[in-house]
Amino acid sequence: MFIQAISRPYQYCLGLGITSVSPSPGYQPHTSAVQQKAPDAVSTEPTPVRRSGLRTLARRKFLELELAAHLKRKRYDLVWTQWPDIYGHNFWGLCRLLGVKTAHTVHNVLPHEESEANMATLRRVYKQCHHLIVHSEYSRKELLSLFPEAARKTIVAPLGIYTIYPRTPEARERVRRDLKVGRDQLACLICGGIRPYKNIDSSIAALADPRCAGAVLIIAGQEAGFPERSASDPLAHTRSVARSLGVEPQLRLIPRFLGRLELSELFEAADVLLLPYVKGYGSGLLLLGMTFRKYIVTTDTGGACEYLKDYPLHTLLATGEVSDIVDGITLAERALASATGVADMSAFGELRWATIARNTLQMIARGC
């Protein structure tokens, strides 16, 4: 076998606080509560020594080298990584120095919040890796427009249909009732990390159009990147925009991240998944919408058209402007009123993980 094992370095570095579980879209791990001591309790634990900045930096560098050396000793043919901050900025260079081949999944060509430090990190990672995996031709072109030297090492491997979210159609009526969504109302959904690039403001503004009077918009998640900040309300910006436009009655807000089972039930309750992003390099939520056979209204960011080419229930928006979103919601409502169902998911064989893994490993093998 070319690949003895796909290395999962986080399993070796559990002391660094890295989990080996792949998160749901928009999910953040639950933090357990720390038991508080009574005011008069006397601690018998030693007081931790505060490390200096120099000692912390030295320790981080040592751990990067230790991890790379460990993988070299294990004689892995390939180390496959993702999310640069997990491993340390020099990890890939150390692997190259030790003769360990690396592949890195480029989920986002550029981070959502760009900075000079982020660009320097990505430039280093992209240069040092032997293979770069992107999720669409769109992302490949974006990557090469910024880092043309990566052309010979870039491989396109799509995201796959989700398998960890259970189908619970019986939950639809209960969840809609809990959210006060009528049987005849069109339920649109936005969820996960609520950030400016997801074009939340325009989606909320679309509700003010008379053609969307019968629609409700469910927004579940937590905001980041907006000027409004509230320790008590993770959807403060969203609520403020809705109030200013007078569409609060059409909004259903769930101000927190949802676990796997809750998110499954919410998707069962929804009719339309709204993804009118103004930028992006691929969306796990798009695949989740396809998994649950939902009508998808999306801009063509991150290669959305590549994924939806064989998926009948979708509308590709020309832009993320309010008028286009209104048109998309209206088209979705008409389509759902006459739809007989979505084609069997077996038609999307290229989006099954077994197929993706096999094709990707074959492309890596040819390039090594």
C-alpha positions as CSV (number, residue, x, y, z in Angstrom):
1,M,0.0,0.0,0.0
2,F,1.2,3.5,-0.8
3,I,-0.3,4.9,2.3
4,Q,0.5,2.9,5.4
5,A,-1.7,5.2,7.4
6,I,-3.0,8.7,7.2
7,S,-1.3,10.3,10.1
8,R,-3.5,12.1,12.6
9,P,-1.0,14.1,14.6
10,Y,-3.6,15.5,17.0
11,Q,-3.9,12.0,18.5
12,Y,-0.3,12.2,19.5
13,C,-0.6,15.8,20.8
14,L,-3.6,15.5,23.0
15,G,-1.7,17.5,25.6
16,L,-2.0,20.5,23.3
17,G,-5.7,20.4,23.6
18,I,-6.5,19.1,20.1
19,T,-9.5,17.0,19.5
20,S,-9.6,14.0,17.1
21,V,-13.3,14.5,16.3
22,S,-14.3,16.4,13.2
23,P,-16.7,19.2,14.1
24,S,-20.2,19.8,12.6
25,P,-20.5,22.9,10.5
26,G,-20.5,25.8,12.9
27,Y,-20.2,23.6,15.9
28,Q,-18.0,24.5,18.9
29,P,-17.0,21.9,21.4
30,H,-18.7,22.0,24.8
31,T,-16.5,23.1,27.7
32,S,-17.1,21.4,30.9
33,A,-17.7,23.5,34.0
34,V,-14.9,23.8,36.5
35,Q,-15.9,23.0,40.1
36,Q,-15.5,26.1,42.3
37,K,-14.1,25.8,45.7
38,A,-15.7,27.2,48.8
39,P,-14.2,30.6,49.9
40,D,-12.4,29.1,52.9
41,A,-11.2,26.1,51.1
42,V,-7.4,25.6,51.1
43,S,-5.8,24.3,48.0
44,T,-3.2,21.6,48.4
45,E,-2.3,21.8,44.7
46,P,1.1,23.4,43.7
47,T,0.9,26.9,42.3
48,P,1.6,26.7,38.6
49,V,4.8,28.4,37.4
50,R,4.1,31.2,34.9
51,R,6.2,30.5,31.9
52,S,8.0,33.4,30.2
53,G,7.2,34.2,26.6
54,L,10.6,32.9,25.6
55,R,10.1,29.6,27.4
56,T,6.6,29.2,25.9
57,L,8.0,29.8,22.4
58,A,10.9,27.3,22.9
59,R,8.4,24.7,24.2
60,R,6.2,25.2,21.1
61,K,9.2,24.8,18.8
62,F,10.3,21.7,20.6
63,L,6.9,20.1,20.3
64,E,6.8,20.8,16.5
65,L,10.1,19.0,16.1
66,E,9.1,16.2,18.5
67,L,6.0,15.6,16.5
68,A,7.7,15.6,13.1
69,A,10.5,13.3,14.5
70,H,7.8,10.9,15.9
71,L,6.1,10.6,12.6
72,K,9.5,10.0,10.9
73,R,10.2,7.2,13.3
74,K,6.8,5.6,12.5
75,R,7.7,5.6,8.9
76,Y,4.5,7.0,7.5
77,D,4.4,7.5,3.8
78,L,2.2,10.6,4.1
79,V,1.1,13.0,6.8
80,W,-2.2,14.7,6.0
81,T,-3.0,17.9,7.9
82,Q,-5.6,20.6,8.0
83,W,-6.0,24.0,9.8
84,P,-2.4,25.4,10.1
85,D,-2.7,26.7,13.7
86,I,-3.0,23.1,15.0
87,Y,0.5,22.0,14.2
88,G,2.7,25.0,14.5
89,H,3.9,27.2,11.7
90,N,7.1,25.3,11.0
91,F,5.8,21.8,11.2
92,W,5.7,21.2,7.4
93,G,9.2,22.6,6.9
94,L,10.5,20.2,9.6
95,C,8.7,17.3,7.9
96,R,10.3,18.2,4.6
97,L,13.7,18.4,6.3
98,L,13.2,14.9,7.7
99,G,12.0,13.5,4.4
100,V,8.3,13.1,5.5
101,K,5.9,13.9,2.7
102,T,2.9,16.1,3.7
103,A,-0.5,16.9,2.2
104,H,-2.6,19.8,3.5
105,T,-6.3,20.4,3.1
106,V,-6.9,24.0,2.1
107,H,-10.4,24.5,3.5
108,N,-10.2,28.3,3.0
109,V,-7.6,29.7,0.6
110,L,-7.6,32.8,2.8
111,P,-9.0,33.1,6.3
112,H,-12.3,34.9,6.9
113,E,-10.5,37.6,8.7
114,E,-7.3,38.4,6.7
115,S,-4.1,39.8,8.2
116,E,-0.5,40.0,7.3
117,A,0.4,37.4,9.9
118,N,-2.2,35.0,8.4
119,M,-0.9,35.5,4.9
120,A,2.7,34.9,6.1
121,T,1.6,31.6,7.7
122,L,-0.3,30.4,4.7
123,R,2.5,31.3,2.3
124,R,4.9,29.2,4.5
125,V,2.6,26.3,4.7
126,Y,1.7,26.3,1.0
127,K,5.4,26.4,0.1
128,Q,6.5,23.7,2.4
129,C,3.8,21.1,1.7
130,H,4.2,18.5,-1.0
131,H,0.5,18.4,-1.9
132,L,-2.4,20.9,-1.4
133,I,-6.0,19.7,-1.4
134,V,-8.8,22.1,-2.4
135,H,-12.5,21.4,-2.6
136,S,-13.4,22.8,-6.0
137,E,-12.1,24.1,-9.3
138,Y,-13.2,27.5,-8.0
139,S,-10.9,27.3,-5.0
140,R,-8.0,25.9,-7.1
141,K,-8.2,29.0,-9.4
142,E,-8.4,31.3,-6.3
143,L,-5.4,29.6,-4.7
144,L,-3.3,29.8,-7.9
145,S,-4.1,33.4,-8.5
146,L,-2.5,34.2,-5.1
147,F,0.1,31.5,-5.0
148,P,0.9,30.5,-8.6
149,E,3.9,28.5,-7.5
150,A,1.5,25.9,-6.0
151,A,0.1,24.8,-9.4
152,R,2.0,21.5,-9.7
153,K,1.1,20.4,-6.2
154,T,-2.7,21.3,-6.0
155,I,-5.3,18.6,-6.2
156,V,-9.1,19.1,-6.3
157,A,-11.0,16.8,-4.0
158,P,-14.7,17.7,-3.2
159,L,-16.3,17.6,0.1
160,G,-18.7,14.7,0.6
161,I,-22.3,14.0,1.6
162,Y,-22.6,13.8,5.3
163,T,-23.2,10.4,7.0
164,I,-23.1,11.4,10.7
165,Y,-26.4,13.3,10.8
166,P,-29.4,11.0,11.4
167,R,-32.6,11.5,9.3
168,T,-35.5,12.1,11.7
169,P,-38.5,13.3,9.5
170,E,-40.8,12.7,12.4
171,A,-39.2,15.7,14.2
172,R,-40.3,18.2,11.5
173,E,-43.7,18.9,12.9
174,R,-42.5,19.1,16.5
175,V,-39.6,21.5,15.8
176,R,-41.8,23.7,13.6
177,R,-44.4,23.8,16.4
178,D,-41.7,24.8,19.0
179,L,-40.5,27.5,16.7
180,K,-44.0,28.7,15.9
181,V,-43.7,28.1,12.2
182,G,-47.1,27.4,10.5
183,R,-47.6,24.4,8.3
184,D,-48.1,26.5,5.3
185,Q,-45.2,28.9,6.0
186,L,-41.9,28.6,4.1
187,A,-39.1,28.1,6.6
188,C,-35.7,29.4,5.4
189,L,-32.6,28.5,7.4
190,I,-29.2,30.1,8.1
191,C,-27.0,28.4,10.7
192,G,-23.5,27.9,12.1
193,G,-21.1,30.8,12.4
194,I,-23.0,34.0,11.7
195,R,-20.4,36.2,10.0
196,P,-20.5,39.2,7.6
197,Y,-19.4,37.1,4.5
198,K,-22.6,35.1,4.9
199,N,-24.6,38.1,3.9
200,I,-27.0,37.9,6.8
201,D,-28.2,41.6,6.5
202,S,-29.4,41.1,2.9
203,S,-31.2,37.8,3.9
204,I,-33.0,39.6,6.7
205,A,-33.9,42.5,4.4
206,A,-35.5,40.1,1.9
207,L,-38.2,39.4,4.4
208,A,-39.5,42.9,4.1
209,D,-40.4,42.3,0.5
210,P,-44.2,41.6,0.1
211,R,-43.4,38.4,-1.9
212,C,-41.7,37.0,1.2
213,A,-44.5,37.9,3.6
214,G,-45.4,34.2,4.2
215,A,-41.8,33.2,4.9
216,V,-39.9,32.9,8.2
217,L,-36.2,32.9,8.6
218,I,-34.5,30.7,11.2
219,I,-31.1,31.8,12.3
220,A,-29.2,29.5,14.6
221,G,-25.6,30.0,15.7
222,Q,-23.4,32.7,17.1
223,E,-22.0,35.9,15.5
224,A,-18.4,36.9,14.9
225,G,-16.9,39.8,13.0
226,F,-19.7,42.3,13.6
227,P,-19.2,45.7,15.4
228,E,-22.1,44.9,17.8
229,R,-21.0,42.8,20.7
230,S,-23.1,41.5,23.5
231,A,-22.1,39.1,26.2
232,S,-25.7,38.2,26.8
233,D,-26.9,37.9,23.2
234,P,-24.8,36.0,20.6
235,L,-27.1,37.3,17.8
236,A,-27.2,41.0,18.8
237,H,-26.4,42.3,15.3
238,T,-29.0,40.0,13.7
239,R,-31.6,41.2,16.2
240,S,-30.7,44.8,15.6
241,V,-31.0,44.6,11.9
242,A,-34.4,42.8,12.1
243,R,-35.7,45.4,14.5
244,S,-34.6,48.3,12.2
245,L,-36.4,46.7,9.2
246,G,-39.5,45.8,11.1
247,V,-39.3,42.1,10.3
248,E,-38.7,40.7,13.8
249,P,-42.0,38.7,13.7
250,Q,-40.7,36.7,10.7
251,L,-37.4,35.8,12.5
252,R,-36.8,32.7,14.7
253,L,-33.5,33.0,16.5
254,I,-31.6,30.3,18.2
255,P,-28.6,32.1,19.7
256,R,-26.2,29.2,20.2
257,F,-24.4,26.5,18.3
258,L,-26.3,23.2,17.9
259,G,-25.1,19.7,18.4
260,R,-25.4,17.0,15.8
261,L,-28.8,15.7,16.7
262,E,-30.3,19.2,17.2
263,L,-29.0,20.4,13.9
264,S,-30.4,17.3,12.2
265,E,-33.8,18.0,13.5
266,L,-33.6,21.7,12.5
267,F,-32.8,20.7,9.0
268,E,-35.8,18.4,8.9
269,A,-38.0,21.3,10.0
270,A,-36.6,23.7,7.3
271,D,-37.7,24.0,3.7
272,V,-35.0,26.2,2.2
273,L,-31.3,26.6,3.0
274,L,-30.1,30.2,2.4
275,L,-26.4,30.6,1.4
276,P,-26.2,34.0,-0.4
277,Y,-22.5,34.3,0.5
278,V,-20.5,37.3,-0.8
279,K,-17.3,35.2,-0.7
280,G,-16.1,31.7,0.3
281,Y,-14.1,28.7,-0.7
282,G,-16.7,26.0,-0.1
283,S,-19.5,25.4,2.4
284,G,-20.0,22.3,4.5
285,L,-23.6,23.6,5.0
286,L,-24.2,23.2,1.2
287,L,-23.4,19.5,1.5
288,L,-25.5,19.3,4.6
289,G,-28.4,20.8,2.7
290,M,-28.0,18.3,0.0
291,T,-27.8,15.5,2.6
292,F,-31.2,16.5,3.9
293,R,-32.6,17.1,0.4
294,K,-33.4,20.7,1.1
295,Y,-34.0,23.4,-1.5
296,I,-30.8,25.5,-1.7
297,V,-30.7,29.1,-2.6
298,T,-27.0,30.1,-3.0
299,T,-24.6,32.4,-4.8
300,D,-22.0,30.7,-6.9
301,T,-19.2,31.1,-4.3
302,G,-16.7,28.4,-3.4
303,G,-17.7,26.3,-6.5
304,A,-21.3,25.9,-5.5
305,C,-22.3,25.2,-9.1
306,E,-19.9,22.3,-9.3
307,Y,-21.6,20.6,-6.4
308,L,-25.2,21.4,-7.5
309,K,-24.8,20.4,-11.2
310,D,-26.8,17.1,-10.6
311,Y,-28.9,18.4,-7.7
312,P,-32.3,19.5,-8.9
313,L,-33.6,21.5,-6.0
314,H,-31.5,24.7,-6.1
315,T,-31.4,28.2,-7.4
316,L,-28.1,29.9,-8.2
317,L,-28.3,33.6,-7.5
318,A,-26.7,36.1,-9.9
319,T,-25.6,38.2,-6.9
320,G,-26.2,38.4,-3.2
321,E,-28.3,41.5,-3.5
322,V,-31.7,41.7,-1.6
323,S,-33.7,41.6,-4.9
324,D,-31.9,38.4,-6.0
325,I,-32.5,36.7,-2.6
326,V,-36.2,37.6,-2.8
327,D,-36.3,36.0,-6.3
328,G,-34.5,32.9,-5.0
329,I,-36.9,32.5,-2.1
330,T,-39.9,33.0,-4.4
331,L,-38.6,30.4,-6.9
332,A,-38.0,28.0,-4.1
333,E,-41.5,28.3,-2.8
334,R,-43.0,27.7,-6.3
335,A,-40.7,24.7,-6.8
336,L,-41.5,23.1,-3.5
337,A,-45.2,23.5,-4.1
338,S,-44.9,21.3,-7.3
339,A,-41.8,19.2,-6.5
340,T,-42.2,15.4,-6.5
341,G,-39.0,14.9,-4.6
342,V,-35.3,14.9,-5.1
343,A,-33.4,12.3,-7.1
344,D,-32.0,9.4,-5.2
345,M,-28.7,10.3,-3.6
346,S,-27.1,7.4,-5.3
347,A,-26.9,9.7,-8.3
348,F,-24.2,11.7,-6.5
349,G,-21.7,8.9,-6.2
350,E,-18.7,11.2,-6.7
351,L,-19.7,12.9,-3.5
352,R,-19.5,9.7,-1.4
353,W,-16.5,9.7,0.9
354,A,-15.2,6.3,-0.2
355,T,-15.0,7.6,-3.8
356,I,-13.4,10.8,-2.7
357,A,-10.8,9.1,-0.6
358,R,-9.9,6.6,-3.4
359,N,-9.6,9.2,-6.1
360,T,-7.6,11.6,-3.9
361,L,-5.1,8.9,-2.8
362,Q,-4.7,7.9,-6.4
363,M,-3.9,11.5,-7.4
364,I,-1.4,11.9,-4.5
365,A,0.3,8.6,-5.5
366,R,0.7,9.8,-9.1
367,G,2.3,13.0,-7.9
368,C,4.7,11.5,-5.4
